[in-house]
Amino acid sequence: QVRLVESGGGLVQAGDSLRLSCAASGPIPSNYVMAWFRQATGKEREFVAAISWSGGSTYYPASIQGRFFISRDNVKSTVYLLMNSLKTDDTAVYYCAAGPKVAGGPPPPQEYDLWGQGTQVTVSS
């Protein structure tokens, strides 16, 4: 079973940038999508970004687009999330996930079959 391990979280100030990493312990299937989700205390898990593992197509929700950028390194089996202009509302545990791509884009959350343990991002004002 491939494991996903996130790193790079921490405490930053509003306006700062932060880059998260997610390393896979083994190969990711070419038909998979790698994604980032986040969950703030008392809130539901929220989709943040996704990238097609083979073609590199990226997907963002409208609330995130333009501030966060997802990228991948297929050789290192690692996906990154660059977060710019961080806000206090971005405070959450950020999770990496992998799952098979569906027609038209990333799968719904319940279709991801690999999840990391999460990394805490705290943005102070």
C-alpha positions as CSV (number, residue, x, y, z in Angstrom):
1,Q,0.0,0.0,0.0
2,V,1.4,3.4,-1.0
3,R,1.6,5.9,1.8
4,L,1.3,9.6,1.5
5,V,3.3,11.8,3.9
6,E,2.7,15.6,4.1
7,S,5.2,18.1,5.3
8,G,5.8,21.8,5.4
9,G,3.0,23.0,7.6
10,G,3.6,25.5,10.4
11,L,2.8,28.9,11.9
12,V,2.9,31.9,9.6
13,Q,1.6,35.4,9.5
14,A,-1.2,36.7,7.3
15,G,0.2,37.6,3.9
16,D,3.0,35.1,4.0
17,S,3.6,32.2,1.6
18,L,4.0,28.5,2.5
19,R,4.8,25.4,0.4
20,L,3.4,22.0,1.5
21,S,4.8,18.8,0.2
22,C,3.3,15.3,-0.1
23,A,5.6,12.4,-0.8
24,A,4.3,9.1,-2.0
25,S,6.1,6.0,-0.8
26,G,5.6,4.2,-4.1
27,P,4.5,4.9,-7.7
28,I,1.3,6.7,-8.3
29,P,-0.9,5.1,-11.1
30,S,-0.9,7.3,-14.3
31,N,-4.7,7.6,-14.2
32,Y,-4.7,9.1,-10.7
33,V,-5.2,12.6,-9.5
34,M,-3.3,14.0,-6.6
35,A,-5.2,16.5,-4.5
36,W,-5.1,18.7,-1.4
37,F,-7.9,19.1,1.0
38,R,-8.2,21.0,4.2
39,Q,-10.3,20.9,7.3
40,A,-10.6,23.7,9.8
41,T,-11.8,23.0,13.3
42,G,-15.6,22.5,13.3
43,K,-15.9,22.6,9.6
44,E,-16.2,20.0,6.8
45,R,-13.3,18.9,4.7
46,E,-12.8,21.3,1.8
47,F,-11.3,20.7,-1.7
48,V,-8.3,22.9,-2.3
49,A,-6.5,21.8,-5.4
50,A,-5.9,18.8,-7.6
51,I,-3.5,17.8,-10.4
52,S,-3.6,15.0,-12.9
53,W,-0.6,12.7,-12.3
54,S,0.1,12.0,-15.9
55,G,-1.0,15.1,-17.9
56,G,-0.6,17.7,-15.2
57,S,-4.0,19.4,-15.6
58,T,-4.8,21.4,-12.5
59,Y,-8.1,22.0,-10.8
60,Y,-9.0,24.6,-8.2
61,P,-12.2,25.8,-6.5
62,A,-13.1,29.4,-7.4
63,S,-12.4,30.5,-3.8
64,I,-8.8,29.4,-4.1
65,Q,-7.8,30.0,-7.7
66,G,-5.1,32.6,-8.1
67,R,-3.6,32.2,-4.6
68,F,-2.7,28.5,-4.3
69,F,-0.8,26.6,-6.9
70,I,-0.4,22.8,-7.1
71,S,2.5,21.1,-8.9
72,R,4.1,17.7,-9.1
73,D,7.4,16.0,-9.5
74,N,6.8,12.6,-11.1
75,V,10.3,11.5,-10.5
76,K,10.2,12.2,-6.8
77,S,6.5,11.0,-6.6
78,T,5.8,14.3,-4.8
79,V,3.1,16.9,-5.1
80,Y,3.4,20.4,-3.8
81,L,1.0,23.1,-2.8
82,L,2.3,26.7,-2.9
83,M,0.1,29.0,-0.9
84,N,0.4,32.7,-1.3
85,S,-1.2,35.7,0.5
86,L,-2.3,33.5,3.3
87,K,-5.2,34.6,5.4
88,T,-6.3,33.6,8.8
89,D,-9.2,31.7,7.2
90,D,-6.7,29.4,5.6
91,T,-5.9,27.9,9.0
92,A,-6.6,24.2,8.8
93,V,-5.2,20.8,8.7
94,Y,-4.1,20.1,5.1
95,Y,-4.4,16.6,3.7
96,C,-2.9,15.1,0.6
97,A,-5.0,12.5,-1.3
98,A,-4.8,10.3,-4.4
99,G,-7.5,8.7,-6.4
100,P,-8.6,7.7,-9.9
101,K,-9.5,10.5,-12.2
102,V,-13.1,10.7,-13.4
103,A,-14.4,12.1,-16.6
104,G,-14.1,15.9,-16.5
105,G,-11.8,16.3,-13.6
106,P,-10.9,15.2,-10.1
107,P,-13.0,12.6,-8.3
108,P,-15.3,13.5,-5.4
109,P,-13.7,13.2,-1.9
110,Q,-15.2,9.8,-1.2
111,E,-13.4,8.3,-4.3
112,Y,-9.9,9.1,-3.1
113,D,-8.4,5.8,-1.8
114,L,-5.1,7.2,-0.4
115,W,-4.9,9.9,2.3
116,G,-2.0,11.4,4.2
117,Q,-2.0,12.1,7.9
118,G,-2.3,15.8,7.5
119,T,-0.2,18.8,8.3
120,Q,-1.3,21.8,10.4
121,V,-1.2,25.3,8.9
122,T,-1.9,28.1,11.2
123,V,-2.1,31.7,9.9
124,S,-1.9,34.4,12.5
125,S,-3.1,38.0,12.0
